[in-house]
Amino acid sequence: MKNINGKQDVKRQIFYLLLAILILALIVLIPLPEALSRVRGAELTREGKLALGVLLFALILWITEAIPFHITGLFCLFLLAAFRVDTFVSLVRTGFGNHIIVFFIGVLVLSAFITRSGLGRRISVFILSRTGNSTRMILLGFLVTGTLISMWITDMAVAAMLMPLAVAILKEEGCEPLKSKFGKGLLIATAWGSIIGGIGTPSGAGPNPLVIGFLKEMAGIDLTFPGWMLFGVPSALLLILPCWGVLLLFFPPEMRFLKKSRVDLKKEFKEFPPMDREEKVTLGVFLFTAVTWIATPWLEKISGISIPISMPLVVSVTVFFLPGISSIGWKEVEREISWNSILLIVTGISIGMSLYTTGAAEWLALALLGGIGNVHPFVQVFAVVIIVSILKVTFSSNTVTATIIIPILIALAENLGIPPLVIIIPAGLTSSMAFILVTSTPTNVIPYSAGYFSIRDMALSGTVFTIIGSAVVSISIYVIGLLTGLY
């Protein structure tokens, strides 16, 4: 029976691989009609067409997992170089030279210390003492916790903090990776709760300050921290319950309650021993990192230097390994680092940027968004939200999406004669809403690296939640816009 299933898996993988190759070949070999190659002044060049073909090739293999996802990413760099979209050295430099790698390694190290020090276990016991032993309420508890924290700390860091807590619960319950529906739902909730909260404030996600910067530089609009929160916080809070509903629909927990009773969980938290030195060190380093992220604008003014999101983690990771600070060694931590996930991130950045540099991104954005000027304001909002969500799948990166789409939309607003904020607010909030592809953001990759859900699990449930979430966010933005005079 095992051999039969193995042969079926191989046949399925070969089928999807051949399908990906066929689609790539069709895009490469079949010329695009002139009417389609030029859209509103944007031209899809030969290099842009090839870059889109390689992206579709990658998306098929990523979603079906016909071959390991990080190997797909690496092979796509070869394809882009072979098709002369860019040189191989330049493609590697774009991805591997990005500071997000340092950030990602740093959050994995921080996650490892939270797990191994016992701090993760302490926080998980606290959460369970509040949610009780109902598996459904635990899912909601993780969504609420992730949302509230990630409004103030970047969503990737929140996912890194909550992931080991979720894994600790699942291991104690004996939930098997890729088989337990509760395991799938809980780890996806860890990602989605963090993403939802990330849209709430400018500090919640990487693309947010990028959007504010583009508005200031290109449109002369100074969108303040409270100004963003006015639209972001209500949208985030309204997404929690629909998200919970989608998770319960796709991943109904196989057990109603944990093995321990509600009374036992509360008693366990009360009887938990005082924090030991290892936990205190980990908590101290984590708080230092979080405070530094929040205080970055003030620290930059005081120091006169730029402080990217990855920079505080360099200090944090170093502190852990200073003599006499922690008894947890590098070899223990190294086992917790998902190197294949790191390869996924860096190759995704390279592929996304190839779309940008070839002009394929601009062509695609104008093809999808060019006709929104003559419709009702609510339809404009919903169109921007849903189309940016689609583009996020194409660009495979939150930051790349914001980098590409926001300048185009600002120019588009000027051409259509509408206030830029009318379409930039919905686009800015949506830039961080990556619910479909694991590869869109490290916030998804971090829980995925625990191994409890597949790319397909997130893609199917995420597609449904993206549609529902787009409607919720559109209504929220439009109603607030009416009350404030924006629409």
C-alpha positions in Angstrom: 0.0 0.0 0.0 2.8 2.4 0.9 4.6 1.6 -2.4 1.3 2.3 -4.4 0.9 5.6 -2.6 4.5 6.5 -3.3 4.1 5.8 -7.0 0.9 7.9 -7.1 2.8 10.7 -5.5 5.6 10.5 -8.0 3.1 10.4 -10.9 1.3 13.5 -9.5 4.6 15.3 -9.0 5.7 14.5 -12.6 2.3 15.7 -13.9 2.6 19.1 -12.2 6.2 19.4 -13.3 5.3 18.8 -16.9 2.4 21.2 -16.6 4.7 23.9 -15.3 7.2 23.3 -18.1 4.4 23.3 -20.7 3.0 26.7 -19.5 6.5 28.1 -19.4 7.1 26.9 -23.0 3.9 28.3 -24.3 4.7 31.7 -22.8 8.2 31.7 -24.1 7.4 30.4 -27.6 4.0 32.0 -28.5 4.3 35.7 -29.4 1.9 38.1 -27.6 -0.4 40.2 -29.9 0.5 43.9 -30.2 -2.8 44.8 -28.6 -1.9 43.0 -25.5 1.8 43.8 -25.3 1.0 47.6 -24.8 -1.4 48.6 -22.1 -2.0 52.3 -21.3 1.5 53.2 -22.3 3.2 50.3 -20.5 4.9 47.8 -22.8 5.5 44.1 -21.9 9.0 43.6 -23.2 10.5 40.3 -24.2 12.3 40.1 -20.8 9.2 41.0 -18.9 7.2 38.3 -20.7 9.9 35.7 -19.9 10.0 36.8 -16.2 6.2 36.4 -16.0 6.6 32.9 -17.5 9.2 31.9 -15.0 6.9 33.2 -12.2 4.0 31.1 -13.4 6.3 28.1 -13.6 7.3 28.8 -10.0 3.8 29.3 -8.7 2.6 26.0 -10.1 5.4 24.1 -8.4 5.1 26.1 -5.2 1.4 25.4 -4.8 1.6 21.8 -5.8 4.9 21.1 -4.1 6.0 18.9 -7.0 9.6 19.5 -6.0 10.9 21.1 -2.7 9.9 24.8 -2.7 13.3 26.2 -2.1 14.8 24.1 -5.0 12.1 25.6 -7.2 13.2 29.1 -6.2 16.9 28.3 -6.9 16.1 26.7 -10.3 14.0 29.8 -11.3 17.1 31.9 -10.8 18.8 29.6 -13.4 15.9 30.0 -15.8 15.9 33.8 -15.5 19.6 33.8 -16.3 19.3 31.3 -19.1 16.5 33.4 -20.7 18.8 36.4 -20.3 16.3 38.3 -18.2 19.3 39.2 -15.9 22.7 37.8 -15.1 22.9 35.0 -12.6 25.3 36.9 -10.4 22.9 39.9 -10.3 19.9 37.7 -9.5 21.8 36.0 -6.6 23.0 39.4 -5.3 19.4 40.8 -5.3 18.1 38.1 -3.1 21.0 37.0 -1.0 22.2 40.5 -0.6 19.0 41.7 1.0 19.0 42.5 4.7 15.8 40.6 5.2 17.9 37.4 5.4 19.6 38.8 8.5 16.2 39.6 9.9 14.8 36.2 9.2 17.8 34.4 10.7 17.5 36.6 13.7 13.8 35.9 14.4 14.5 32.2 14.0 17.3 32.5 16.6 15.0 34.5 18.9 12.3 31.8 18.4 14.7 29.1 19.3 15.6 30.8 22.6 11.9 31.4 23.4 11.3 27.7 22.9 14.4 26.2 24.6 14.5 28.6 27.6 10.9 27.6 28.6 9.6 31.2 28.1 7.4 30.0 25.3 5.9 27.3 27.5 5.1 29.9 30.2 3.4 32.2 27.7 1.4 29.3 26.2 0.2 28.3 29.6 -0.9 31.9 30.3 -2.8 32.0 27.0 -4.5 28.7 27.7 -5.4 29.8 31.2 -7.4 32.6 29.5 -8.9 30.7 26.5 -9.6 27.4 28.4 -9.2 24.0 26.8 -11.6 24.5 23.9 -9.6 24.0 20.7 -11.9 26.5 18.9 -11.3 29.2 21.5 -7.6 28.5 21.4 -7.6 29.3 17.7 -9.5 32.5 18.4 -7.1 33.3 21.3 -4.1 33.0 19.0 -5.8 35.2 16.4 -6.6 37.9 18.9 -3.2 37.8 20.6 -1.4 38.0 17.2 -3.6 40.9 16.0 -3.1 43.0 19.1 0.6 42.5 19.5 1.5 42.9 15.8 -0.1 46.4 15.7 3.0 47.5 17.6 5.6 45.0 16.7 6.3 43.9 13.2 4.1 41.0 12.1 7.1 38.8 11.3 8.4 39.1 14.9 5.0 38.3 16.3 4.8 35.2 14.2 8.2 34.2 15.4 7.1 34.6 19.0 3.8 32.7 18.7 5.0 29.9 16.5 6.9 28.0 19.2 4.0 28.4 21.6 1.7 26.8 19.1 4.1 24.0 18.4 4.5 23.4 22.2 0.7 22.9 22.5 0.5 20.6 19.5 3.4 18.4 20.7 1.9 18.0 24.1 -1.4 17.0 22.5 0.4 14.5 20.2 -0.8 16.3 17.0 0.9 14.9 13.9 2.4 17.4 11.4 0.4 17.6 8.1 -2.3 15.3 9.5 -3.8 17.2 12.4 -6.5 19.7 11.3 -6.1 21.5 14.7 -2.3 21.7 14.0 -3.0 23.2 10.5 -5.5 25.7 11.8 -3.4 26.8 14.8 -0.2 27.4 12.8 -2.1 29.2 10.1 -3.8 31.3 12.8 -0.3 32.2 14.0 0.5 33.6 10.6 -2.9 35.3 9.8 -3.4 36.8 13.3 0.0 38.5 12.9 -0.8 39.7 9.4 -4.2 41.1 10.4 -2.6 43.1 13.2 0.1 44.3 10.9 -2.3 46.4 8.9 -3.3 48.3 12.0 -0.4 50.8 12.4 2.6 52.0 10.4 4.9 49.9 12.6 2.9 46.7 12.1 4.4 45.5 8.8 7.3 46.3 6.4 5.3 47.8 3.5 3.5 50.3 5.7 6.3 52.9 6.2 7.2 52.4 2.5 3.6 53.5 1.6 3.9 56.5 3.8 7.2 57.4 2.3 5.9 57.2 -1.3 3.0 59.4 -0.4 5.3 62.1 1.1 7.8 62.0 -1.7 5.6 61.6 -4.7 2.3 63.2 -3.7 3.3 65.6 -1.0 0.9 64.0 1.5 2.0 63.4 5.1 0.0 60.5 6.3 0.4 60.5 10.1 0.6 57.5 12.5 -2.9 58.3 13.9 -4.1 58.9 10.3 -3.1 55.4 9.3 -4.6 53.9 12.5 -7.9 55.5 11.7 -8.4 53.2 8.8 -6.1 50.3 9.9 -7.2 49.5 13.4 -11.0 49.1 12.6 -10.1 47.0 9.5 -7.9 44.7 11.5 -10.4 44.2 14.3 -13.2 43.5 11.9 -11.1 40.7 10.2 -10.7 38.6 13.3 -14.1 36.8 13.4 -14.3 36.1 9.6 -10.8 34.7 9.8 -11.8 32.5 12.7 -14.8 31.3 10.7 -12.7 30.4 7.7 -10.2 28.4 9.8 -13.0 26.4 11.5 -14.5 25.8 8.1 -11.3 24.4 6.5 -9.6 23.0 9.6 -12.2 21.9 12.1 -10.2 20.6 15.1 -10.3 16.8 15.4 -10.9 17.2 19.2 -13.2 19.6 21.0 -11.0 20.0 24.0 -7.4 19.6 25.1 -6.5 16.7 27.4 -6.4 19.1 30.3 -9.6 20.6 31.8 -10.1 24.4 32.0 -9.6 24.2 35.8 -6.4 22.3 35.3 -5.1 24.9 32.9 -5.8 27.8 35.3 -4.3 25.8 38.2 -1.2 25.0 36.1 -0.6 28.7 35.4 -0.9 29.6 39.1 1.5 26.9 40.1 4.0 27.6 37.4 7.4 28.1 39.0 9.1 31.6 39.1 11.0 32.6 36.0 14.6 31.2 36.0 17.7 33.1 34.7 17.4 31.6 31.2 13.8 32.9 30.8 14.7 36.3 32.2 17.6 36.7 29.7 15.3 35.7 26.8 12.5 38.0 27.9 14.9 40.8 28.4 16.5 40.4 24.9 13.0 40.1 23.3 11.8 43.3 25.1 14.9 45.1 24.0 14.3 44.1 20.4 10.6 45.0 20.5 11.3 48.4 22.2 14.0 49.2 19.6 11.7 48.4 16.7 9.0 50.7 18.2 11.4 53.5 19.0 13.4 53.3 15.7 12.2 56.7 14.4 13.4 58.4 17.6 16.6 56.4 17.7 17.4 57.3 14.1 16.9 61.0 14.9 19.2 60.8 17.9 21.9 58.7 16.3 21.7 60.2 12.8 21.9 56.7 11.2 19.4 54.6 9.4 18.2 51.6 11.5 16.6 48.9 9.3 14.3 46.3 10.9 17.1 43.7 10.8 19.7 45.8 12.7 18.4 45.4 16.3 18.4 41.7 15.8 22.1 41.6 15.1 22.6 43.1 18.6 20.0 40.7 20.2 21.5 37.6 18.7 25.0 38.7 19.7 23.9 39.3 23.3 22.6 35.8 23.6 26.1 34.4 22.9 28.2 36.7 25.0 30.2 34.8 27.7 28.1 34.1 30.8 24.8 35.3 29.3 23.0 32.1 28.3 23.8 28.4 28.6 22.0 27.6 25.3 24.7 27.0 22.7 24.7 27.7 19.0 24.5 24.0 18.0 21.2 23.8 19.9 19.9 26.9 18.2 21.2 25.9 14.7 18.9 22.9 14.7 15.9 25.2 15.0 16.8 27.3 12.0 14.9 26.5 8.8 17.6 27.0 6.1 15.3 25.9 3.3 12.8 28.6 4.3 15.6 31.2 4.1 16.3 30.0 0.5 12.6 30.4 -0.3 12.7 34.0 0.9 15.8 35.1 -1.0 14.8 33.5 -4.2 11.3 35.0 -4.0 12.9 38.4 -3.6 15.0 37.8 -6.7 12.1 36.6 -8.8 9.9 39.5 -7.7 12.5 42.1 -8.4 13.0 40.7 -11.9 9.4 41.5 -12.6 10.0 45.1 -11.4 13.2 45.7 -13.4 11.8 44.3 -16.6 8.7 46.4 -16.5 6.4 43.4 -16.3 5.0 44.5 -13.0 4.0 47.9 -14.3 2.4 46.4 -17.4 0.4 44.0 -15.2 -0.7 46.6 -12.7 -1.9 49.0 -15.4 -3.7 46.2 -17.2 -5.6 45.3 -14.0 -6.1 48.8 -12.5 -6.2 51.2 -15.4 -10.0 51.4 -15.7 -11.1 52.2 -12.1 -11.5 56.0 -12.7 -15.1 55.9 -13.9 -16.7 53.7 -11.2 -18.4 54.4 -7.8 -15.9 55.1 -5.0 -16.8 51.9 -3.1 -16.2 49.9 -6.3 -12.8 51.7 -6.6 -11.9 50.7 -3.1 -13.0 47.1 -3.5 -11.3 46.8 -7.0 -8.0 48.1 -5.6 -8.1 45.7 -2.6 -9.0 42.6 -4.6 -6.6 43.4 -7.4 -3.7 44.2 -5.1 -4.4 40.9 -3.4 -4.0 39.2 -6.8 -0.9 41.1 -7.6 0.6 39.9 -4.3 0.3 36.3 -5.5 2.1 37.4 -8.7 4.9 39.4 -7.0 5.5 36.9 -4.2 6.5 39.6 -1.7 4.7 42.2 0.4 7.5 44.7 0.1 7.9 44.1 -3.7 4.1 44.6 -4.1 4.2 47.9 -2.2 7.3 49.0 -4.1 5.7 48.4 -7.5 2.1 49.2 -7.0 2.1 52.3 -4.8 4.1 54.6 -7.2 1.9 53.3 -10.1 -1.3 54.1 -8.2 -0.1 57.6 -7.2 0.6 58.3 -10.9 -2.7 56.7 -11.9 -4.6 58.9 -9.3 -3.1 62.0 -10.8 -4.0 60.9 -14.4 -7.6 60.2 -13.3 -7.9 63.4 -11.3 -8.8 61.7 -8.0 -7.2 62.3 -4.6 -4.3 59.8 -4.2 -5.5 58.6 -0.7 -8.7 57.3 -2.3 -6.8 54.4 -3.8 -3.6 54.5 -1.8 -5.3 53.8 1.6 -6.9 50.5 0.4 -3.7 49.5 -1.5 -1.5 50.3 1.4 -3.5 48.2 3.9 -3.8 45.3 1.4 0.0 45.3 0.7 0.5 43.4 3.9 -2.5 41.1 3.7 -0.8 37.9 2.4 -3.2 35.1 3.1 -2.7 32.9 0.0 1.0 32.1 -0.6 3.5 31.0 2.0 6.2 32.8 -0.1 4.5 36.2 0.1 6.0 37.1 3.5 8.3 35.6 6.2 5.3 36.0 8.5 3.8 33.0 6.6 7.1 31.2 6.2 7.9 31.2 10.0 4.8 29.1 11.0 5.1 27.0 7.8 8.7 26.0 8.8 7.2 24.1 11.8 5.9 21.6 9.2 2.2 21.3 10.3 0.5 22.6 7.2 1.3 22.5 3.4 1.5 25.3 0.9 -1.8 23.9 -0.6 -3.5 24.2 2.8 -2.8 27.9 3.1 -3.5 28.6 -0.6 -7.0 27.1 -0.6 -8.2 28.5 2.7 -6.3 31.8 2.0 -8.1 32.3 -1.3 -11.5 32.1 0.4 -10.4 34.4 3.3 -8.9 36.9 0.8 -12.2 37.3 -0.9 -14.1 37.7 2.4 -11.3 39.9 3.9 -11.3 42.1 0.8 -15.0 42.8 1.2 -14.6 43.5 5.0 -11.7 45.8 4.5 -13.3 47.6 1.6 -16.5 48.3 3.6 -14.5 49.4 6.6 -12.3 51.9 4.6 -15.3 53.2 2.7 -17.5 53.8 5.8 -14.6 55.6 7.6 -13.8 57.5 4.4 -17.4 58.7 4.2 -17.3 59.8 7.9 -14.0 61.7 7.4 -14.9 63.2 4.0 -12.4 61.2 2.0 -15.1 59.7 -0.2 
